[in-house]
Amino acid sequence: MIPADYRKALGLREGDEVMVQLADDGLRVFAVRQAVRYAQEVVRRYVAADRSLADELIRERRQEAQDES
C-alpha cells in the first residue's frame, strides 16, 4: 500500500497500477501511464515522427499470416 501523501505526489489515484523497479539505492515506483509515456519518449528519439511502428507490425503480421496460408 502506498501512503496517500506519496500517491498524491506521484499523481496516483487509489487503485492505479504501478510498476516497481529495484535500483541500487532502493525501490522506484512509477505509475504505469508514466512508464509508458517515458518509453514512448525514448522510442521517439530513434524513430521518425511520421513512422508508425504499430502499422509496420500489423503489416508484418498480416504478411506472416498470408505466408503461412
One Martini backbone bead per residue (centre of mass of N, CA, C, O) as a GRO file, in nm:
protein
   69
    1MET     BB    1   0.097   0.036   0.022
    2ILE     BB    2   0.039   0.372  -0.057
    3PRO     BB    3   0.061   0.657   0.059
    4ALA     BB    4  -0.122   0.937   0.007
    5ASP     BB    5   0.112   1.141  -0.027
    6TYR     BB    6   0.255   0.979  -0.248
    7ARG     BB    7   0.029   0.959  -0.451
    8LYS     BB    8  -0.001   1.260  -0.492
    9ALA     BB    9   0.295   1.316  -0.589
   10LEU     BB   10   0.251   1.093  -0.835
   11GLY     BB   11  -0.055   1.102  -0.943
   12LEU     BB   12  -0.225   0.902  -0.778
   13ARG     BB   13  -0.480   0.667  -0.755
   14GLU     BB   14  -0.681   0.469  -0.629
   15GLY     BB   15  -0.592   0.168  -0.812
   16ASP     BB   16  -0.350   0.221  -0.948
   17GLU     BB   17  -0.101   0.128  -1.147
   18VAL     BB   18   0.228  -0.010  -1.085
   19MET     BB   19   0.581   0.020  -1.095
   20VAL     BB   20   0.865  -0.171  -0.988
   21GLN     BB   21   1.207  -0.075  -0.919
   22LEU     BB   22   1.520  -0.198  -0.884
   23ALA     BB   23   1.775  -0.031  -0.715
   24ASP     BB   24   2.063   0.049  -0.564
   25ASP     BB   25   1.891   0.269  -0.364
   26GLY     BB   26   1.616   0.103  -0.427
   27LEU     BB   27   1.293   0.199  -0.490
   28ARG     BB   28   1.080   0.240  -0.777
   29VAL     BB   29   0.787   0.435  -0.856
   30PHE     BB   30   0.540   0.386  -1.117
   31ALA     BB   31   0.327   0.481  -1.325
   32VAL     BB   32   0.223   0.334  -1.598
   33ARG     BB   33   0.180   0.594  -1.767
   34GLN     BB   34   0.469   0.697  -1.719
   35ALA     BB   35   0.622   0.459  -1.843
   36VAL     BB   36   0.499   0.482  -2.123
   37ARG     BB   37   0.583   0.771  -2.185
   38TYR     BB   38   0.886   0.720  -2.160
   39ALA     BB   39   0.907   0.503  -2.381
   40GLN     BB   40   0.806   0.685  -2.609
   41GLU     BB   41   1.034   0.894  -2.591
   42VAL     BB   42   1.263   0.700  -2.654
   43VAL     BB   43   1.165   0.602  -2.931
   44ARG     BB   44   1.146   0.892  -3.069
   45ARG     BB   45   1.461   0.925  -3.091
   46TYR     BB   46   1.467   0.670  -3.326
   47VAL     BB   47   1.185   0.763  -3.450
   48ALA     BB   48   1.005   0.887  -3.672
   49ALA     BB   49   0.711   1.065  -3.658
   50ASP     BB   50   0.601   0.936  -3.951
   51ARG     BB   51   0.632   0.661  -3.801
   52SER     BB   52   0.458   0.339  -3.769
   53LEU     BB   53   0.497   0.066  -3.576
   54ALA     BB   54   0.214  -0.052  -3.576
   55ASP     BB   55   0.177  -0.072  -3.882
   56GLU     BB   56   0.422  -0.254  -3.931
   57LEU     BB   57   0.330  -0.490  -3.756
   58ILE     BB   58   0.068  -0.550  -3.903
   59ARG     BB   59   0.195  -0.610  -4.178
   60GLU     BB   60   0.375  -0.842  -4.084
   61ARG     BB   61   0.149  -1.027  -3.975
   62ARG     BB   62  -0.007  -1.050  -4.240
   63GLN     BB   63   0.224  -1.171  -4.402
   64GLU     BB   64   0.266  -1.420  -4.225
   65ALA     BB   65  -0.021  -1.532  -4.262
   66GLN     BB   66  -0.004  -1.555  -4.571
   67ASP     BB   67   0.249  -1.745  -4.579
   68GLU     BB   68   0.094  -1.983  -4.419
   69SER     BB   69  -0.134  -2.039  -4.653
   0.00000   0.00000   0.00000
